[in-house]
Amino acid sequence: MIGTQTVGLVAAPFTPFTADGDLALDVIPAYAAHLARSGVVGAFVCGTTGEGMSLSREERQRVAEAWIRSSPPGFRVFVHVGGLALTDCRALAAHAEAAGAYGIACLAPFFFRPVGLEGLVDWCAAVADAAPKTPFYFYHIPSMTGVAVSVAEFLTRAGSRVPSLAGAKFTHDDLDDLAACLRVAGGRYDLLFGRDERLVEALALGVRGAVGSTYNFAAAPFVGIAAARTGGDWSEAERLQAGAKRLIEEIAACCPQPLPAFKAAMARVGIDCGPVRPPLRQPSAEQRARIEAVLAAHGHHGRGVS
C-alpha cells in the first residue's frame, strides 16, 4: 500500500513524562489539539525527539495508541517502530497497524549494522511485512545510526521488495541525494524532510512535507515558509527561514544537549512534557531561564518554561 503525498508540517512530538519519569499520557489529547491548531498536519511519534530508543516496547505501544486515539480526523500519525531487535520492530509494526496508524517508519539498526544496502533492504522488508497494509517509510538519520546510504538507491532497490514502501523520512543534509529521491520512479515516493533549519531549501527542490521538532512549539514561521513558497514569494520564505534558524541555534546553545532544551520550550505553549530520560540531562534553572529569554526575544510569548 503506497500512501499519498504528505503536504505540510508533521511534528515530531516529545514523549510526556511525569516528574518520576513515567509516561504522562494524559497530556497527549491537549498536545494533539495544540498541534492541529498550529497548522501541523500530523505527528511522527516515538522517534528521536520522542526519545523512542529510551522507551520500552510496551511504552512505545501505549504512546502510539494515545496519539492515534487523540488525533482529530485527517491528522496523520506516523509511528516509528525501529530498533535493534527485529522481533520488537515487527511487533511494534503490527501493533501500529492494528491501532490505526497512518504510516510506520523504521531507522537502520545501529549496533550490529546491516551489511550494505542489500542488508538494509532485507531488514526493512522484514519489518514492513509485519504491517503489510500500512505505508512504510525508511527513517534516514545517519547522524544517529552511523548508517550512511544513498536513499535514492535504497528507494530504487526496495521498491520491488517492500510492497508497502511509501517513502522516507530524510533527516540528513545531503540535498543532492534528496533531489535524486524526488526523481525515483517518476516522483512516486513521499519524502518527509527532517532538517527544520533547511526547510526552504528542501521546498525549493520539490519536497512537500516535513517532520520537525521545532514545529511543536514554533510552527508559525514554518507554516509561513510553506505558504510563501506556495505563493512564489521566495524572499519572504528565506526571511522566515533565517529567523527560524536563529531560533533553533539559540535554543540549542542553551544546553549541552539540544533535545532537553527543545522539550523544555514546550512549557511556553502550555504543554508541559516533563523531564527527559537519562542519559539526556534535564536543563538547570539557569538554562531554563536562558531558553525562556530566547523564546521571548523571538516573540514567542506564553506561559514560561517550567
Protein Blocks (a to p, Z undefined) as FASTA:
>chain_A
ZZdddedjdddddddddfkopacfklmmmmmmmmmmnopabdcehilknommmpcfklmm
mmmmmmmmmpcehiacdddfbdfblklmmmmmmmmmmnopabdcddddfkbgcehjklmm
mmmmmmmmmmmmbccdddddfklnopacdfklmmmmmmmmmmmlnbdcdddfblklmmmm
mmgghhlaccddfbfklmmmmmmnopabdcdfklmmmmmlmmmmmmmmmnopaklmmmmm
mmmmmmmmmmmmmpmblklmmmmmmmmnopagbjaddfbdcddfklmmmmmmmmmmnopa
cebpZZ
